């Protein structure tokens, strides 16, 4: 499989080869950043969860008693959500961020 990939890459122009190589480098850098800044990323997830869970409960559940109970449940589920969101994000975020950045520099 690697040989086929190498043949394909060798047929690309120098600019395309450079873009593929730099994309790999950016993905590695973003992965490294996520490893080093795990606490910061988890704090960002916490902030987004706090705001998002309150907004979701307020929008979907108008009944005051249900609203209060669901906000408590949302608060209690926050640690497990943070863990799941971090590890899920760690898998997909580097490529998503890299693709987004590359999209911003294409003309």
VOMIPA-727747 format. One record per residue (C-alpha): residue number from 1; residue in one letter; x, y, z. Coordinates in steps of 0.02 Angstrom, whole numbers, plus 50000, padded with zeros to 5 digits. Last residue first. Layout:
BEGIN
NUM|A|X|Y|Z
...
***
This chain:
BEGIN
107|X|49666|51563|49840
106|X|49707|51437|49974
105|X|49768|51505|50141
104|X|49605|51490|50240
103|X|49569|51315|50173
102|X|49737|51259|50238
101|X|49691|51321|50412
100|X|49523|51231|50408
99|X|49603|51070|50347
98|X|49733|51081|50486
97|X|49601|51115|50619
96|X|49495|50969|50560
95|X|49647|50854|50550
94|X|49707|50899|50724
93|X|49530|50898|50797
92|X|49478|50720|50754
91|X|49567|50607|50877
90|X|49599|50733|51016
89|X|49419|50790|51001
88|X|49355|50617|51044
87|X|49477|50606|51189
86|X|49430|50779|51254
85|X|49243|50760|51226
84|X|49237|50594|51318
83|X|49334|50660|51467
82|X|49238|50823|51476
81|X|49070|50734|51459
80|X|49116|50619|51604
79|X|49160|50767|51712
78|X|49004|50868|51660
77|X|48874|50734|51698
76|X|48837|50806|51871
75|X|48810|50982|51805
74|X|48692|50919|51669
73|X|48594|50820|51799
72|X|48578|50977|51905
71|X|48520|51076|51752
70|X|48396|50937|51713
69|X|48318|50947|51885
68|X|48300|51136|51876
67|X|48217|51133|51703
66|X|48102|50990|51749
65|X|48035|51093|51895
64|X|48023|51252|51791
63|X|47931|51174|51641
62|X|48006|51256|51486
61|X|48119|51112|51437
60|X|48200|51123|51264
59|X|48268|51301|51261
58|X|48317|51319|51443
57|X|48395|51145|51446
56|X|48495|51178|51287
55|X|48552|51351|51344
54|X|48608|51283|51513
53|X|48699|51137|51431
52|X|48784|51249|51302
51|X|48848|51380|51425
50|X|48922|51257|51548
49|X|48981|51138|51411
48|X|49073|51278|51319
47|X|49161|51330|51478
46|X|49205|51151|51524
45|X|49271|51114|51347
44|X|49381|51268|51358
43|X|49445|51209|51528
42|X|49481|51037|51453
41|X|49579|51119|51313
40|X|49681|51219|51438
39|X|49718|51064|51541
38|X|49772|50964|51389
37|X|49890|51100|51327
36|X|50045|50994|51298
35|X|49953|50849|51216
34|X|49842|50964|51112
33|X|49994|51061|51053
32|X|50081|50900|51002
31|X|49929|50847|50901
30|X|49924|51020|50822
29|X|50109|51007|50777
28|X|50087|50833|50704
27|X|49940|50891|50597
26|X|50042|51042|50540
25|X|50186|50930|50486
24|X|50071|50812|50389
23|X|49994|50963|50302
22|X|50170|51025|50263
21|X|50212|50862|50175
20|X|50051|50862|50074
19|X|50074|51045|50026
18|X|50255|51017|49976
17|X|50205|50871|49865
16|X|50070|50979|49785
15|X|50196|51118|49752
14|X|50323|50996|49681
13|X|50193|50927|49561
12|X|50115|50759|49593
11|X|50169|50600|49505
10|X|50290|50557|49647
9|X|50145|50563|49770
8|X|50048|50430|49676
7|X|50199|50317|49662
6|X|50232|50339|49849
5|X|50051|50295|49891
4|X|50059|50139|49784
3|X|50222|50089|49871
2|X|50144|50119|50042
1|X|50000|50000|50000
***
